[in-house]
Amino acid sequence: MQFDFIIVGSGPAGSYAAYLLSELGKKVALIERDPLFSKRAICGEIIPEKKFLLEAIDEDESIKETFSLFEQFVRNRTKQIIFKMGSREYRLDYGMMRIDRAGLVKYLSEKAVDLGCKFLLGRFSSWLEKNDEVKVRVFTEEGEQLLRGSNLVIAAGASFYKEMFNVKDMDMAFALRTIVSGVSMSNSVVMEVDPHIAPGGYLWIIPVGKDRANVGLGVRLPFVSKINVKSSLKSFIIKKFKNFNIEEREAGRLVPVGGMRRAQLGRIFLLGDSAGMCVPINGGGIYTAMISAHVLYRAVKEGTPKSYEKILAKSIGRIVNIGLVYRRAADLIVFNSRRLEIASKITPSLVVRDMIAMKRTIRTYPAMKLLSEMAQLIHQI
């Protein structure tokens, strides 16, 4: 079978790319290995309100169209982030919205199929780029299938990228989350930094409706083997809520926090987490992934697919790079309780908000850039 685009992974980025490229009249194949792909949501499902995102980046066509789509799948909104660092609690004005990720993915994949996209439920086996085409082998219930395409799009996450290209040195975190019900809480997103429970990362509580919350934590990969991540999450839940019910079992995934990598390798295009588009300071990846899918659509529509990376650099690249500077600066304190406590006493609320919002302000960015460079030097030593 011959296609214009073979897309691996039907998450938010892959399903959006399949829909947009099919709408252009391209022949698209979409490969997904998980039978429950449209029901799983191994993340916080939360993104910034567009007006707050635009504090950090200029709006372009991809941001406008992607956020217009998000508006159809908003389940609830929050206006404040309660950020706890050491013994100090910051209350920050920053609006966010929780997305129905499962509904969004289901909608986009079905729209893609309606437009002629071929959906294959199966396991990606191997690929070969040769003679101006890409050959992909997929194992399905019907057996092995060989697909031929002009281009290959990888939208299957950081773990898939690491395995596909045999990468050893990716800077990643492990995120684990669950849904609890029967809890009493305010309509604010809660973020806590605690090196004993989530070394190198943070814990979160995200309202998902009346008396329900998405609760999780992110731990830098080198520390996952040193703590019991599930027990840490359970301890955090017990600490925060007197009464609760575990509504969904824990679900986890690897998140890239080391910044963007090459997003185009010849006829291979990488979307979202596969190219490290997750924001390093907070782990946000849904909106960056979907914006990358729309950027690919724009490049193909304009007949200049090689411009994909250039357009990305002006939007997602800017956010990710600022987030990486802030994350590296934060690394100097987030692994040590004593440093964390000192930082909490001297860090103004405006600086914390700048970091969460990825704003590149004079009051914050130069100092964080210097600390980031110091952190890299210490790491090399």
Salt bridges, closest charged atoms under 4 A:
ASP34 OD2 - ARG40 NE 2.37
GLU45 OE1 - ARG98 NH1 3.69
GLU49 OE2 - ARG77 NH1 2.82
GLU55 OE1 - ARG353 NH1 2.89
GLU55 OE1 - LYS359 NZ 3.98
GLU59 OE2 - LYS50 NZ 2.90
ASP60 OD2 - ARG298 NH1 3.38
GLU61 OE1 - ARG298 NE 3.88
GLU71 OE1 - ARG77 NH2 2.64
GLU89 OE2 - ARG91 NH2 3.13
ASP100 OD2 - ARG75 NH2 3.03
GLU110 OE2 - LYS106 NZ 2.79
ASP132 OD1 - ARG267 NH2 3.69
GLU133 OE2 - ARG148 NE 3.43
GLU144 OE1 - ARG137 NH1 3.06
ASP171 OD1 - ARG220 NE 3.54
ASP171 OD2 - ARG327 NH1 2.82
GLU192 OE2 - LYS240 NZ 2.33
GLU247 OE2 - ARG212 NH2 2.65
GLU248 OE1 - ARG177 NH1 3.22
ASP273 OD2 - ARG253 NH2 2.41
GLU309 OE2 - ARG262 NE 3.25
ASP331 OD1 - ARG220 NH1 2.91
ASP331 OD2 - ARG327 NH2 2.93
GLU341 OE2 - LYS345 NZ 3.37
ASP354 OD2 - ARG363 NE 2.72
